[in-house]
Every structure is written in structure tokens, then in C-alpha cells.
Amino acid sequence: MSSQPSPKYDIITIGRTCADLYADQIGCRMEDARSFSKYVGGCPTNIAVGGARLGLKTALLSRVGNDQIGRFVRETLEAEGVETRGLATDTERLTAMAFLGIEDDRNFPLLFVRTDCADAALTEDNIDPEFIREAAAIVVTGTHFSKPHLEAASFKAMRIARDAGRKVVFDIDYRPNLWGLLGAGEGDVRFVADAAVTARVQRILPGCDVVVGTDEEVHIAGGSTDTREALVNIRKVSDAMIVLKTGPKGCLVFAGDIPEELEDGISSQGFPVEVFNVLGAGDGFMAGFLRGYVRGLPLEECCRIANACGAFAVSRHGCAPAYPSWEELQFFLGRGVINPRLREDAELEHVHWATTRRGTWDNICAFAIDHRAQLEEMAARCGADPARIAAFKDLALEAMLASRRSGIMLGTLLDSTYGRQALFRAERESMWIGRPVELPGSRPLKFEGAASLGAEVASWPDDHVIKCLVFYNPDDPEPLRRSQLDQLHRLASAARLSRHEYLIEVIGTVEGKRGEAATAEAMQQIYDDGIRPDWWKLGDQTEAGWAAVSAVIERNDRWCRGILLLGLDAPADVLADSIARAAACGQVRGFAVGRTIFGEAARAWLAGEIADAEAKAQMQARFGQLINCWQEARRAKAA
């Protein structure tokens, strides 16, 4: 065998990929579910995502359709850091789907929609030898041996990997109905004995370095419902390390002969968590095991990591979204189980959310045009129809889009009251988008729109940031502060349930504390109440004030996205100085300014004194000036 270059990927997983549609209603039949959440799914896809979250370089080899679901799968994988060069696009078939439910703590309905789907059309032609050789290990999965052409493709990948000195890992992944043994609607049945399937699986085993399965999967591979006998039968045809998943008990590993007492194998205990959803737990387990295996960790540690990853999966909604980041896993292993319902462990869930959010945001130059009351007042003063406000916001969006340049992330704050059409367009422009929820001018804080804030934001695109302005002073009377904080808790809960980031904009009041420490103290009170926003939006601070604000964030939430500077209708020259001070603060990611940019143009346009082109030109010029100020300030900081 010729020497091979160092692998580019830790693992390449091969086989099923789809969209998982998980019932949102818990404790009912899938027939009675009203809505579903969409995630990526399929055993090898889940493993690839889980491995990437743990810091492995992973890639998926499969097929998706040239359809919306296929693009969702591809884009999600890329956002998770999974290499997709091996993910072919099938122009004739649709991407597979799976419907999943949580009926109770024992029954998890599963319906595969895979008739002539894209990933089931994988062939030997999709197996690029150079790609396979670039992995330290490949993961093949049982379902992709269920059809002759799938079997041929998987065997080809195995041969290439073995010849290159790479590892072959086999996840038995037994789904009887995908082997044609049960009806299409019986996806949740885990085991049906079948001698023909056993014979075909045993053809796979000799070419493997690691074989992983549950009791039922070991039974089909070994041709016996006696677990030890099945393991012995596997050992007769394969020298592979066998990893037996034993559910809440943990796992057992057999690197050599199968002992008389299975507990004499290398073992690792599970974690005492509540079982909420078993679907995808094995894939999370496999991702964790591989994190240790490909890095050469002791088997006991591989198992500990695997069991922890499985524990996360069984305690949360969804498969891939439930898997931990490496940072979250270390936090969990170091601290242990505090609440067996991991999804209700506030500290752990914050680490999970903060370390699995997508995207990196910096140099945000945002044109804030979410104003409602201010523009209504302008329209009233000049006798303009308030309906014209929507057209003005369309012009503002055109001005901001015309200001796009390299080196910045264009952003906007937009409302749906007057900015609905502008929001639709902004969503297509890859901008940072914030949307307000506060009732303008309310103190104590009240929310605009539906009585249920959660219902209000549930229909928003995932990438829209919930923005909430609160007039807050650390010296406010206790009843007022309590009311404000209770509303911010509603905001935080709605954001997490709907999987949105949220931003708290803090504006001080004339009454109460003022000066360098006022904003930092207000933020600390919010943090002390257990509220940790993804973003802050703050007004101008002195150098000492910015230092105090930064210290509060670093002390309370090191994963905070950062701060956007607000403008408060300051004159352009005053705002330029504010931007210079803010840019020197490491927590400030940019600005979100409104009236300084659009104020004069809005008053003149609503009064009919200037036309569309002039209004747009004025706003573009002012926005461009602020962008210049930001870029110059950032360059000065870097110098």
C-alpha cells in the first residue's frame, strides 16, 4: 500500500439525508399534531452535524433534490460546518422527509417519506475515490445496504477507505420497513428478525473497524435475539471493535473476544436524565464516540463522551439541533446533571443556545427605520396620509441597499406596521434584521401586536432579531422595575421558544441615576434577574462608561453577541464622535441609527417638498457618512 497524505476530514458519513418534521405538540398521536418544526435528519446527516459541533471536520456523501427541502439541507449543513462537496443534487427526485412525533415517553411515531427519493438513488458513480481517501474514517450506515445499487456504492467506499489505510465505521442503523419488511407507515418498529437481512449485514462486517448498534441492531447483525450469542456470531465474521448501546445504562465495548458476562466488556455508565425523545439519540451517541475515537482517546473516554451526547439527544426536541457543542459538552461533564430535564436547565440551555447560534456578526452598519410614533407625528404635522409612511420606508430600504460596500455587514431595524413590504425585500438581501415588539413610548414596557408575544414572533423568519426598547433606570421604584423585568422575561421566553435572537435597547430616563455608571448598572440588574439577551443596543457612553458596560457583559455572559450603538436623533457631527468612542470598545459590533439619517428627508418628503429621488439621495448620503465614520474608527482602533 502506497503512503497516503494526511486526511483532510476526520469523518465522511455516507447515506440518508432528509428533512425531519417534528411534531410540536407533545403527548398526542401524530394524527393530532397541528404543526411541525423542520430540522435536518437521517442517520449519517445527524452524525455529521453532531461531529461538527464537537469540533470534528466532517463531510456528508449523499444526494438531495433540486428543491426547497434539498437547499434547506445543504444550507443547514454548511452553516453547521459540514463539508457538502459530496452532497450531489438530483434533478429528477425530491429530497426525502421524515415525520416524527412524541406520543409519550415510550412511543415515538416515525413516518418515512422516501418513495424514489434523492438519497436512495446514490450510486457507485457518486463515490469519488479521492474524496474518500481524504477522510481519517468513513461511516457507512445500514439502510444504504438495503438496495443493490446502494449496497454497491457503500461497498465501493469501504474498499477505497481500507486500501488507503483509513478506518471504516459501521452504524447498523436497522429500520425494518426501509428493508421492505414492514409497511411504509411502520417506521417506528425497531426490530423484525429476517435471515436474509442478517446474511446481507454479515457481508458488511468483515470490512469494518468499528461496528455500532443497539440490542436490536446487534440481534439482526448476529442473527439471534440473545444478545451475547449475536455478539459471538458477529465476532465469528469480523475482528471489528463492537460498541453495544445499552440505552440509559450507557454502553459496552468489545475490542476482542466476547466475554461470558457482557458487563466485563469496557463499559461506561449513562447519565441520569429524563427520556423525552429517543429519536436521533443513537446518532448523537455515534458523533460523541467518534469525537474520541478519531482523536485516539482511551475507549472509556470515547464512551463517556458518547453517553453524554446521547443524554442531550434524549432530553430535547429534535435530533441534530439537540446535539451539544464541544464547549457545552465540557460544561456539562464538568458540572454534572443538575436538572434531569436538560431542556429545562437554564444554565445549560443558555450555553447550548449561545454556542450553536449560527453566523458571526461584526461591522454592522444598520439603518434603523422601525420608528412608528415619530413618523406618525411627522405625517400629522404636515397633514400627510399615514399610509404614505410605508412608501417612505420602501425608499429608506432602497437608500440603505445602495449604500452597501465591502467590509461592512448591512443591517436594518424595520417594523411590520409600516415596513411589511420592505421587510420582505430585506429578508432576501442577507442583511442583519431587527424587528421591534415594544409598544412605542410605553413605560412600564408593553408589547405591540398579539396579546401573546410568543404567538406574535412565531411566524417571523428565524434570522430576524427581536428588538425591544425599554426605558429603564437603575433607580426606578421597585414596582416599576419588577414590572419591566417581568416583561423582559416574557421577551426572553418567547425568543428561546421560537429560536430567535433578541436585543434589548436600554434608554435611560431623566429621573433617577445618570452618568458613567447608570447604563452598566441597569444592565447588571437585568442580568441579575436571569435575563441574557443576545444583543444590547445602547446610547453614547464616556470612555469609562464603555469600560463599565464591557465589564458587565464579560462578567455575566461571555457569549453575548455584542452591542449596537443607537443615535437618538443626534446631529451628525455629535454622532461621529459617539461612533469613534464606541468603536474603541471591544463589545461594540456596529451602530443602528435612524432619525439622524432619515429625519430631514422624512419631514420634507411627507410634506411634498421633495420627490423620491431627492429623499433617497439625502438618506444615502447621510448613511454613507456614518459608515465612513465607523470604518475610520475601526481602522484607528486596529492601528
Residue pairs with C-beta under 8 A, 6 or more apart in sequence:
1 163
1 164
1 165
4 133
4 164
4 165
4 166
7 134
7 135
7 136
7 166
8 57
8 134
8 135
9 57
9 58
9 59
9 83
9 134
9 135
9 136
10 51
10 56
10 57
10 58
10 135
10 136
10 137
10 290
10 294
10 295
11 47
11 48
11 51
11 56
11 57
11 58
11 59
11 135
11 136
11 137
11 138
11 139
11 169
11 290
11 294
12 58
12 59
12 60
12 61
12 86
12 131
12 132
12 134
12 135
12 137
12 138
12 139
13 44
13 45
13 47
13 48
13 51
13 58
13 59
13 60
13 61
13 138
13 139
13 141
14 44
14 60
14 61
14 62
14 122
14 138
14 139
14 140
14 141
14 144
14 153
14 154
14 157
15 42
15 43
15 44
15 61
15 62
15 119
15 122
15 140
15 141
15 143
15 144
15 154
15 173
16 42
16 43
16 44
16 45
16 62
16 96
16 119
16 141
16 143
16 144
17 40
17 41
17 42
17 44
17 45
17 60
17 62
17 63
17 64
17 73
17 87
17 95
17 96
17 119
18 40
18 41
18 42
18 45
18 69
18 73
18 95
18 96
18 97
18 98
18 114
18 117
18 119
19 38
19 39
19 40
19 41
19 69
19 72
19 73
19 95
19 96
19 97
19 98
20 38
20 39
20 40
20 41
20 42
20 97
20 98
20 100
20 280
20 318
20 319
20 320
21 36
21 37
21 38
21 97
21 98
21 99
21 100
22 36
22 37
22 38
22 39
22 100
22 101
22 102
22 317
22 318
23 30
23 33
23 35
23 36
23 99
23 100
23 101
23 102
24 33
24 34
24 35
24 36
24 37
25 32
25 33
25 34
25 35
26 102
27 102
27 103
27 104
28 101
28 103
29 101
29 103
29 109
30 99
30 100
30 101
30 103
30 109
30 111
33 101
36 99
37 317
37 318
38 72
39 76
39 318
39 319
39 320
39 321
40 46
40 49
40 72
40 73
40 76
40 77
40 320
41 98
41 100
41 280
41 319
41 320
42 62
42 96
42 98
42 119
43 141
43 143
43 171
43 173
43 282
43 283
44 60
44 61
44 62
44 139
44 141
44 144
44 171
45 60
45 62
45 73
45 77
45 320
46 280
46 283
46 284
46 287
46 319
46 320
46 323
47 58
47 139
47 171
47 283
47 286
47 287
47 290
48 58
48 59
48 60
48 77
48 82
49 58
49 77
49 80
49 82
49 287
49 320
49 323
50 283
50 284
50 286
50 287
50 288
50 309
50 320
50 323
51 58
51 287
51 290
51 291
52 58
52 80
52 81
52 82
53 80
53 81
53 287
53 323
53 324
53 325
53 326
53 356
54 287
54 288
54 291
54 305
54 309
54 323
54 324
54 325
54 326
54 329
55 291
55 326
56 287
56 290
56 291
56 294
57 83
58 81
58 82
58 83
59 82
59 83
59 84
59 85
59 86
59 131
59 135
60 77
60 82
60 83
60 84
60 86
60 87
61 86
61 87
61 122
61 126
61 127
61 131
61 157
62 86
62 87
62 88
62 119
62 122
63 87
63 88
63 89
63 90
63 93
63 118
63 119
63 121
63 122
63 126
64 70
64 71
64 73
64 74
64 87
64 88
64 89
64 90
64 95
64 118
64 119
65 89
65 90
65 91
65 93
65 94
65 95
65 117
65 118
66 89
66 90
66 91
67 94
67 95
69 94
69 95
69 97
70 89
70 90
70 94
70 95
70 118
73 87
73 95
74 84
74 87
77 84
77 87
78 84
79 358
79 359
80 320
80 358
85 131
86 126
86 128
86 131
88 122
88 126
90 118
90 121
92 121
93 116
93 117
93 118
93 120
93 121
94 117
94 118
95 117
95 118
95 119
96 112
96 113
96 114
96 117
96 118
96 119
96 120
97 113
97 114
98 110
98 111
98 112
98 113
98 187
99 109
99 110
99 111
99 113
100 108
100 109
100 110
100 111
100 279
101 108
101 109
101 110
102 108
102 276
102 277
102 317
103 109
105 275
105 276
107 188
108 188
108 277
108 278
108 279
109 187
109 188
110 187
110 188
110 279
111 184
111 185
111 187
112 175
112 177
112 178
112 184
112 187
114 120
114 178
115 184
120 147
120 150
121 149
122 144
122 149
122 150
122 153
123 149
123 152
123 153
124 149
124 152
124 153
124 156
126 153
127 153
127 156
127 157
127 160
129 160
132 138
132 157
132 160
132 161
132 164
132 166
133 160
133 161
133 164
133 166
135 161
135 166
136 166
136 167
136 294
137 161
137 166
137 167
137 168
137 169
137 209
137 290
137 293
137 294
138 157
138 158
138 161
138 166
138 167
138 168
138 169
139 169
139 170
139 171
139 286
139 290
140 154
140 157
140 158
140 168
140 169
140 170
140 171
140 204
141 170
141 171
141 173
142 170
142 171
142 172
142 173
142 174
142 175
142 201
142 217
143 150
143 173
143 175
143 178
143 179
144 150
144 151
144 153
144 154
145 151
145 154
145 200
145 201
145 204
146 178
146 179
146 180
151 200
154 204
155 204
155 207
158 168
158 204
158 207
158 208
159 207
161 167
161 168
162 168
162 207
167 209
167 210
167 294
168 207
168 208
168 209
168 210
169 208
169 209
169 210
169 211
169 212
169 286
169 290
169 293
170 204
170 205
170 208
170 210
170 211
170 212
170 240
171 212
171 213
171 282
171 283
171 286
172 201
172 211
172 212
172 213
172 214
172 217
172 218
172 220
172 221
173 213
173 217
173 282
174 190
174 191
174 197
174 213
174 216
174 217
174 220
174 221
175 187
176 182
176 186
176 189
176 190
176 191
176 192
176 194
177 183
177 184
177 186
177 187
177 189
178 187
179 194
179 197
181 192
181 194
181 197
182 189
182 192
190 214
190 216
191 216
191 219
191 220
193 219
193 220
193 225
194 220
195 223
197 220
198 220
198 221
198 222
198 223
201 220
201 221
202 221
202 223
202 233
202 234
202 237
205 211
205 221
205 234
205 237
205 238
205 240
206 237
206 238
208 238
208 240
209 240
209 241
210 240
210 241
210 242
210 243
210 293
211 221
211 234
211 238
211 240
211 241
211 242
211 243
212 242
212 243
212 245
212 282
212 285
212 286
212 289
213 221
213 243
213 244
213 245
214 244
214 245
214 247
214 282
215 227
215 244
215 245
215 246
218 227
218 230
218 231
218 234
218 242
218 244
219 225
219 227
219 230
221 230
221 233
221 234
222 229
222 230
222 231
222 232
222 233
222 234
223 230
223 233
224 230
224 233
227 244
227 262
228 258
228 260
228 262
231 242
231 244
231 254
231 258
231 262
232 258
234 240
234 242
235 242
235 254
235 257
235 258
241 253
241 254
241 255
242 253
242 254
242 258
243 251
243 252
243 253
243 289
243 303
243 306
244 251
244 252
244 253
244 254
244 262
244 265
245 251
245 282
245 285
245 310
246 252
246 270
247 270
248 270
248 275
249 269
249 270
250 267
250 268
250 269
250 270
250 303
250 307
251 267
251 268
251 270
251 285
251 303
251 306
251 307
252 262
252 263
252 265
252 266
252 267
253 265
253 266
253 267
253 299
253 302
253 303
254 265
254 266
255 266
255 299
258 265
259 265
266 299
266 300
266 303
267 303
268 300
268 303
268 304
268 306
268 307
269 307
270 307
270 310
270 311
271 307
271 308
271 311
271 337
272 337
272 340
273 311
273 314
273 315
273 337
273 340
273 341
273 342
274 314
274 315
274 340
274 341
274 342
275 314
275 315
276 314
276 315
276 316
276 317
276 341
276 343
277 313
277 314
277 315
277 316
277 317
277 318
277 322
278 314
279 319
280 313
280 318
280 319
280 320
280 322
281 310
281 313
281 314
282 310
283 313
283 319
283 320
284 309
284 310
284 312
284 313
284 319
284 322
284 323
285 306
285 307
285 309
285 310
285 313
286 306
287 309
287 323
288 302
288 305
288 306
288 307
288 308
288 309
288 310
288 329
289 302
289 303
289 305
289 306
291 302
291 305
291 326
292 298
292 299
292 301
292 302
292 303
292 305
292 306
293 302
297 305
304 333
305 329
305 333
308 324
308 329
308 332
308 333
309 323
309 324
309 329
311 337
311 342
312 322
312 323
312 324
312 332
312 342
313 319
313 322
313 323
315 322
315 340
315 341
315 342
315 343
316 322
316 342
316 343
317 343
321 356
324 332
324 352
325 351
325 352
325 355
325 356
327 351
327 355
328 348
328 351
328 352
328 355
328 356
331 348
331 351
332 348
338 345
338 347
338 348
339 345
339 348
342 348
342 349
343 349
346 530
349 496
350 532
350 557
350 559
351 559
353 496
354 534
354 557
354 559
355 559
357 501
357 534
357 561
361 409
361 432
361 561
361 562
361 589
362 409
362 562
362 589
362 590
363 407
363 408
363 409
363 589
363 590
363 630
363 631
363 634
364 408
364 409
364 411
364 432
364 564
364 589
364 590
364 591
364 592
365 403
365 408
365 409
365 410
365 411
365 590
365 591
365 623
365 626
365 627
365 630
366 410
366 411
366 412
366 413
366 432
366 434
366 564
366 590
366 591
366 592
366 593
367 396
367 399
367 400
367 403
367 411
367 412
367 413
367 592
367 593
367 594
367 597
367 598
367 619
367 623
368 412
368 413
368 566
368 567
368 592
368 593
368 594
368 597
369 393
369 396
369 397
369 412
369 413
369 414
369 419
369 422
369 594
369 598
370 413
370 414
370 415
370 419
370 434
370 435
370 436
370 467
370 594
371 415
371 440
371 594
371 595
372 415
372 417
372 418
372 436
372 440
373 440
373 441
374 595
375 389
375 392
375 418
375 602
375 606
376 386
376 389
378 384
378 602
378 603
378 606
379 385
379 386
379 388
379 389
379 606
380 386
381 603
382 603
382 606
382 607
382 608
384 606
384 607
384 608
388 606
389 418
389 606
390 418
390 419
390 420
390 421
390 422
392 598
392 602
392 605
392 606
392 615
393 414
393 418
393 419
393 422
394 421
394 422
394 425
395 605
395 612
395 615
395 616
395 619
396 422
396 597
396 598
396 619
397 412
397 414
397 419
397 422
397 425
397 426
398 616
399 616
399 617
399 619
399 620
399 623
400 410
400 412
400 619
400 620
400 623
401 410
401 429
402 616
402 620
403 410
403 620
403 623
403 624
403 627
404 410
405 627
407 631
408 590
408 627
408 630
408 631
409 431
409 432
409 590
410 429
410 431
410 432
411 431
411 432
411 433
411 434
411 590
411 592
412 426
412 431
412 432
412 433
412 434
413 433
413 434
413 435
413 436
413 467
413 592
413 594
414 422
414 423
414 426
414 433
414 434
414 435
415 435
415 436
416 423
416 435
417 448
423 433
423 435
426 433
427 433
427 461
427 463
427 464
432 465
433 463
433 464
433 465
434 464
434 465
434 466
434 467
434 503
434 535
434 592
435 460
435 464
435 465
435 466
435 467
436 448
436 467
436 468
436 469
437 447
437 448
437 449
437 453
437 456
437 457
437 466
437 467
437 468
437 491
438 445
438 446
438 447
438 448
438 468
438 469
438 470
439 445
439 446
439 447
439 448
440 448
443 471
443 480
443 509
444 480
444 483
444 484
444 487
445 468
445 470
445 471
445 483
445 484
445 487
445 488
446 487
447 453
447 456
447 487
447 490
447 491
449 456
450 456
453 490
453 491
453 494
454 493
454 494
454 497
454 498
456 494
457 466
457 494
457 495
457 498
457 500
458 498
460 466
460 498
460 500
462 499
462 500
464 500
465 500
465 501
465 502
465 503
465 534
465 535
466 491
466 494
466 495
466 500
466 501
466 502
466 503
467 502
467 503
467 505
467 537
468 488
468 491
468 502
468 503
468 504
468 505
469 505
469 507
469 537
470 484
470 487
470 488
470 504
470 505
470 506
470 507
471 507
471 508
471 509
472 481
472 484
472 506
472 507
472 508
472 509
472 522
472 526
473 508
473 509
473 511
473 512
473 513
473 518
473 522
474 512
474 513
474 518
474 521
474 522
474 524
474 525
475 511
475 512
475 513
476 484
476 509
476 512
481 525
485 525
485 526
485 529
485 531
488 504
488 526
488 529
488 531
489 529
489 530
489 531
491 502
491 504
492 502
492 531
492 532
492 533
494 500
495 501
495 502
495 534
501 534
501 535
501 561
502 533
502 534
502 535
503 533
503 534
503 535
503 536
503 537
503 564
504 526
504 531
504 533
504 535
504 536
504 537
505 536
505 537
505 538
505 566
506 519
506 522
506 523
506 526
506 536
506 537
506 538
507 539
507 566
507 568
508 514
508 518
508 519
508 522
508 539
512 518
513 521
516 541
516 542
516 544
516 545
516 548
517 545
517 548
519 538
519 539
519 541
519 545
519 548
519 549
520 545
520 548
520 549
520 551
520 552
523 536
523 549
523 552
523 553
524 552
524 556
526 533
527 552
527 556
527 557
532 556
532 557
532 560
533 560
534 560
534 561
535 560
535 561
535 562
535 563
535 564
536 549
536 553
536 560
536 562
536 563
536 564
537 563
537 564
537 565
537 566
537 592
538 549
538 563
538 564
538 565
538 566
539 565
539 566
539 568
540 565
540 568
540 570
540 578
540 581
540 582
541 548
541 549
541 581
541 582
541 585
542 581
543 581
543 584
546 581
546 582
546 584
546 585
546 587
546 588
547 585
549 563
549 585
549 587
550 585
550 586
550 587
553 560
553 562
553 563
553 587
554 587
560 587
561 589
562 587
562 588
562 589
563 582
563 585
563 587
563 588
563 589
564 588
564 589
564 590
564 591
564 592
565 578
565 579
565 582
565 588
565 590
565 591
565 592
565 593
566 591
566 592
566 593
567 575
567 578
567 591
567 592
567 593
567 594
567 595
567 596
567 597
568 595
569 594
569 595
569 596
569 599
570 578
570 596
571 596
572 596
572 622
572 625
572 626
575 593
575 596
575 626
575 629
576 625
576 626
576 629
579 591
579 626
579 629
579 630
579 633
580 629
580 633
580 636
582 588
582 591
582 633
583 630
583 633
583 634
583 636
583 637
584 633
584 637
590 630
591 626
591 630
593 626
596 622
596 626
597 619
597 622
597 623
597 626
598 619
598 622
600 618
601 610
601 614
601 615
601 618
601 619
602 615
604 610
604 614
604 615
605 611
605 612
605 614
605 615
610 618
